[in-house]
Amino acid sequence: MTIGDKYLVVGNSDGNIRFYDQKFKVAAWFENLNLSAIKSISFSTKAPEPASDDPMDEKDGFACSDFIVADSSALIVQIKSRIFEAIETNKDKGENLMFGVKSAVSAIAVHPKKPWLAIAGAEGWIIMWDYKKKAPCNYQFVEYTKGDKQTDGKGKNADDSSKLFTVMEFTPDGMELLIG
């Protein structure tokens, strides 16, 4: 769940994504994307684009920024608002950006200025991915292994669930990546 433009955006276990307005009414939905359970959603900093070309829909029609979704099978997909209005089934799919990583993706963040994704895995790793080149960026790959000493802040050893990154966000200038 996240905030995208003026909507509350929720991804569910069926791989569907719903946009709710400020009165919690469904404003848009993205279904049949061939995704597993949605684990993370991150929006572009570009201005929202209307889903429809119809000028009558401009004022009250659905519009959102492009967004990237990660699912429980480690598939990462870019989705554009225009596919909400797509009638042809071959045009209502997102673009696969990355797949085949070694564990489920637990969080993603889109860089505000470069075509990069920060991707965190359920096994405690983080990688920077250039989604235009579809290759890793020239960044250090970070991974925590079971042998690493982790504490719970009180000096006691923490269990393995403490290494799961669940949220990431770049600073507006893109110089830092904050991870929780």
C-alpha positions in Angstrom: 0.0 0.0 0.0 1.2 3.5 -0.9 0.1 6.9 -1.9 0.3 7.7 -5.6 -0.5 11.2 -6.6 -4.0 11.8 -5.0 -4.8 8.1 -4.6 -4.4 5.4 -2.0 -2.9 2.6 -4.0 -3.2 -1.0 -2.8 -1.7 -4.2 -4.3 -3.3 -7.5 -3.3 -2.4 -11.2 -3.1 -4.0 -11.8 -6.5 -1.6 -9.5 -8.3 -4.2 -6.8 -8.8 -3.7 -3.1 -8.0 -6.5 -0.7 -7.0 -6.5 3.1 -6.7 -8.9 4.6 -4.1 -9.9 8.3 -4.0 -10.1 10.4 -0.8 -13.6 8.9 0.0 -12.2 5.4 -0.4 -14.1 4.7 -3.6 -12.3 2.7 -6.3 -11.1 5.2 -8.9 -9.1 2.7 -11.1 -8.0 -0.9 -11.1 -5.3 -2.8 -12.9 -6.1 -6.5 -13.2 -5.0 -9.4 -15.4 -1.3 -8.3 -15.2 -0.1 -11.9 -14.7 1.5 -10.9 -11.3 1.7 -12.8 -8.1 1.1 -11.1 -4.7 2.1 -7.5 -4.9 5.0 -6.7 -2.5 6.0 -3.2 -3.4 4.8 -0.2 -5.6 6.9 2.8 -6.4 5.8 5.8 -8.5 7.7 8.0 -11.0 8.2 11.6 -10.2 6.8 12.6 -13.6 3.5 14.4 -13.7 0.4 12.1 -13.8 -0.9 11.2 -17.3 -4.5 10.8 -18.2 -5.5 7.2 -19.0 -7.8 8.4 -21.7 -7.2 10.6 -24.8 -10.8 11.8 -24.6 -10.7 15.6 -23.7 -14.1 15.1 -21.9 -12.3 12.8 -19.4 -9.5 15.2 -18.7 -11.1 16.9 -15.7 -12.7 13.9 -14.0 -10.9 11.0 -15.6 -8.3 8.8 -14.0 -4.7 10.0 -14.2 -1.6 8.7 -12.4 2.2 8.7 -12.8 3.9 5.7 -14.3 4.7 3.2 -11.5 6.7 0.1 -10.9 5.5 -3.0 -9.1 7.3 -6.0 -7.6 5.6 -9.2 -6.9 6.3 -12.3 -4.7 7.9 -14.2 -7.6 10.5 -11.4 -8.0 9.0 -10.1 -11.2 9.3 -6.3 -11.6 7.0 -4.6 -14.0 6.5 -1.0 -15.2 2.9 0.1 -15.6 1.6 3.1 -17.4 -1.7 4.8 -16.6 -2.9 4.4 -20.2 -3.3 0.6 -19.8 -6.3 1.3 -17.5 -8.3 2.3 -20.5 -6.8 -0.3 -22.9 -9.5 -2.4 -24.6 -7.2 -4.8 -26.5 -5.9 -7.5 -24.0 -2.4 -7.4 -25.6 -2.2 -3.7 -24.7 -3.3 -4.0 -21.0 0.0 -5.4 -19.7 3.0 -3.8 -18.1 6.6 -4.0 -19.3 8.8 -6.6 -17.6 11.9 -4.8 -16.3 13.5 -7.6 -14.3 12.9 -11.2 -13.4 14.8 -14.2 -12.1 16.5 -12.9 -9.0 17.3 -15.4 -6.3 14.5 -14.6 -3.8 11.3 -12.6 -3.5 11.5 -8.9 -3.8 10.5 -7.1 -0.6 10.8 -3.4 -1.6 11.6 -1.2 -4.5 12.3 2.5 -5.0 12.6 4.5 -8.3 15.5 7.0 -8.5 14.0 10.5 -9.0 16.4 11.5 -11.9 18.0 8.4 -13.4 16.5 5.2 -14.8 17.5 3.2 -11.7 15.6 1.0 -9.3 16.8 0.1 -5.9 15.6 -3.5 -5.2 15.6 -5.3 -1.9 15.3 -9.0 -1.6 13.6 -11.1 1.1 17.0 -12.8 1.8 18.6 -9.5 2.8 20.2 -8.2 -0.4 19.9 -4.8 -2.2 20.9 -4.2 -5.8 20.7 -1.1 -8.1 19.2 -1.9 -11.5 19.2 0.2 -14.6 15.8 -0.5 -16.1 16.6 1.0 -19.5 19.7 -1.1 -20.0 18.1 -4.0 -18.1 21.3 -4.6 -16.2 22.8 -3.8 -12.8 24.2 -0.3 -12.3 27.8 0.2 -11.3 26.9 0.0 -7.6 28.0 -2.3 -4.8 25.8 -5.3 -4.2 24.9 -5.5 -0.5 23.9 -8.8 1.1 23.5 -9.9 4.7 24.2 -13.5 5.4 23.1 -15.6 8.3 26.7 -15.4 9.7 26.5 -11.6 10.1 26.1 -10.5 13.7 22.9 -8.6 14.0 21.5 -7.2 17.3 18.0 -6.0 18.2 19.4 -2.7 19.6 19.6 -4.1 23.1 22.6 -6.2 22.5 20.7 -9.4 22.0 21.0 -11.4 18.7 18.1 -10.6 16.4 16.2 -13.3 14.5 16.5 -13.6 10.7 13.3 -11.7 10.1 15.0 -8.5 11.3 17.1 -8.4 8.1 14.1 -8.1 5.8 14.0 -4.7 4.1 10.4 -3.7 3.8 10.6 -0.1 2.6 13.0 2.1 0.6 12.9 5.6 -0.7 15.4 7.9 -2.5 15.9 11.5 -1.3 14.4 14.0 -3.7 17.9 14.8 -5.1 18.6 11.1 -5.5 21.9 11.3 -3.6 20.8 8.9 -0.8 18.7 5.8 -0.5 16.8 5.4 2.8 16.0 1.8 3.8 13.9 0.5 6.6 
